[in-house]
Amino acid sequence: MNRLHFYLHRNLLLYSISTNSWEQRKFSDVVEIGSGMDYKHLGIGDIPVYGTGGYMLSVDVALSENNDAIGIGRKGTIDKPYILRAPFWTVDTLFYCIPKYNHNLDFTNCLFQNVDWKNKDESTGVPSLSKVIINNIETSIPSYEEQKKIGEYFKSFDNLITLHQRKSQYYIRRIRKECLMI
């Protein structure tokens, strides 16, 4: 997420919090955290396996068959949470956080995007997070209807940013190619 995107997320959340319609909660009230596992004993299939860097390969068994989640690194890259669409499998360096009842996935993703995860690092070497650290993070939550509206807004905003990034990358490649042909 770029800096502008972060500030937009943060400012909307701060504005909404100031309306006093939000309730203080811990992440343990919002998500159920699952741990990834080794995949090497599994067969090749259609279920994507994710690590802290994203998609790795596909296997024949899912850790989460029906529930979408947010992946967050347990070791290594701990500051880049992303949405996991079910079915999926995660490796042992990636937690998957399934929103509990009455918690919207896209809104919950906004919450995860606004945590300074590097500041939560509890290691002296490789960056690390624990379930305890994640569960104890305090946040503010609006009604489910408001979560859906905010989540949908930022999802469409994320999609727009991605579209423009792809367009700019396309034009950069085209310009480079043209420059090399001269």
C-alpha positions in Angstrom: 0.0 0.0 0.0 1.4 3.4 -0.9 1.7 6.3 1.5 -1.3 8.2 0.1 -3.5 5.1 0.4 -2.4 4.6 4.0 -3.3 8.2 4.9 -6.7 7.9 3.2 -7.4 4.7 5.2 -6.2 6.2 8.4 -8.1 9.5 8.0 -11.4 7.8 7.2 -11.0 5.6 10.2 -10.1 8.5 12.4 -13.1 10.5 11.1 -15.4 7.6 11.7 -14.0 7.0 15.2 -14.7 10.6 16.1 -18.4 10.1 15.5 -18.6 8.0 18.7 -20.6 5.3 16.8 -17.7 2.8 16.9 -16.9 0.3 19.7 -13.5 -0.5 21.1 -12.5 -4.1 20.5 -9.4 -6.3 20.4 -8.5 -8.2 17.3 -9.4 -11.3 19.3 -13.0 -10.1 19.1 -12.8 -9.6 15.4 -10.8 -12.5 13.9 -10.1 -16.2 14.5 -6.4 -16.8 13.9 -5.3 -20.0 12.2 -1.7 -21.2 11.8 -0.3 -22.3 8.5 1.3 -25.8 8.1 3.8 -27.6 6.0 2.4 -28.5 2.6 5.2 -30.9 1.3 3.2 -34.0 2.1 0.2 -32.9 0.0 -0.5 -33.8 -3.6 -0.6 -31.4 -6.5 -4.1 -29.9 -7.0 -6.1 -26.7 -7.5 -5.9 -25.2 -4.0 -3.4 -22.3 -3.8 -0.7 -22.3 -1.2 0.4 -19.0 0.2 3.4 -17.8 2.1 4.5 -14.4 3.4 5.4 -13.4 -0.2 2.1 -14.5 -1.8 1.2 -17.5 -4.0 3.7 -20.4 -4.1 2.0 -23.4 -5.7 -1.2 -25.4 -5.7 -2.1 -28.5 -3.6 -5.1 -30.9 -3.3 -6.2 -30.0 0.3 -7.4 -26.8 1.9 -6.8 -25.4 5.4 -9.8 -23.2 4.9 -12.4 -24.7 2.6 -15.1 -22.0 2.7 -13.9 -19.0 4.7 -11.9 -16.1 3.2 -9.3 -14.6 5.4 -6.5 -12.2 5.8 -2.9 -13.6 5.6 -0.3 -12.0 7.9 3.3 -13.1 8.2 4.3 -15.0 11.4 8.0 -14.9 10.4 9.8 -12.8 7.8 7.5 -10.4 6.0 5.2 -9.4 8.8 4.0 -6.0 7.5 2.1 -6.9 4.3 -1.2 -8.4 5.1 -3.4 -9.5 2.2 -6.7 -11.2 1.5 -6.9 -14.9 1.0 -9.9 -16.3 -1.0 -11.1 -19.7 0.0 -10.2 -22.4 -0.5 -6.5 -22.0 0.4 -3.6 -23.4 2.3 -1.0 -21.4 4.1 2.6 -22.3 5.0 3.8 -22.3 8.6 5.3 -18.7 8.3 1.8 -17.2 7.6 -1.2 -16.8 9.9 -4.6 -16.7 8.4 -7.2 -14.6 10.2 -10.9 -15.3 9.5 -13.3 -12.6 10.4 -15.8 -13.6 13.0 -19.6 -13.3 12.6 -20.7 -9.7 11.9 -17.2 -8.6 10.8 -16.7 -7.7 7.1 -13.6 -9.1 5.4 -12.8 -6.0 3.4 -13.3 -3.7 6.4 -11.2 -6.1 8.6 -8.5 -5.9 5.9 -8.5 -2.1 6.3 -7.9 -2.6 10.0 -5.0 -4.9 9.3 -3.5 -2.5 6.7 -3.5 0.3 9.3 -1.4 -1.5 12.0 2.3 -0.7 12.2 3.2 -4.3 12.2 7.0 -3.7 12.3 6.5 -2.0 15.6 4.8 -5.2 16.9 7.9 -7.3 16.0 8.9 -9.4 19.0 12.2 -10.8 17.7 15.8 -9.9 17.8 16.5 -11.4 14.4 14.0 -12.4 11.7 10.8 -10.3 12.1 8.2 -12.3 14.0 4.6 -12.0 15.2 2.6 -14.2 17.6 -1.1 -14.9 17.9 -1.0 -13.1 21.3 0.4 -9.9 19.8 -2.2 -9.9 17.0 -5.1 -10.8 19.4 -4.2 -8.0 21.8 -4.2 -5.2 19.2 -6.9 -2.7 20.1 -9.1 -1.2 17.4 -12.5 0.5 16.8 -15.4 -1.2 15.0 -18.6 0.3 13.6 -21.8 -1.5 12.9 -21.8 -4.3 10.3 -23.6 -2.2 7.8 -21.0 0.6 8.1 -18.2 -2.0 7.9 -19.6 -3.2 4.6 -19.9 0.3 3.2 -16.3 1.3 4.2 -15.0 -2.1 3.1 -16.6 -1.8 -0.3 -15.3 1.8 -0.7 -11.7 0.8 0.0 -12.0 -2.3 -2.1 -13.0 -0.3 -5.1 -10.4 2.3 -4.3 -7.7 -0.5 -4.1 -8.9 -1.8 -7.5 -8.6 1.7 -9.0 -5.1 2.1 -7.7 -4.1 -1.3 -9.1 -5.6 -0.4 -12.5 -3.6 2.8 -12.6 -0.4 1.1 -11.5 -0.8 -1.5 -14.2 -1.4 1.2 -16.8 1.6 3.2 -15.7 3.8 0.0 -15.8 2.5 -0.7 -19.3 3.5 2.7 -20.5 6.9 2.6 -18.8 7.7 -0.7 -20.6 6.5 0.7 -23.9 8.6 3.9 -23.5 11.7 1.8 -22.5 11.1 -0.5 -25.6 10.9 2.5 -27.9 14.0 4.1 -26.4 16.0 0.9 -26.9 14.9 0.7 -30.6 16.3 4.2 -31.4 
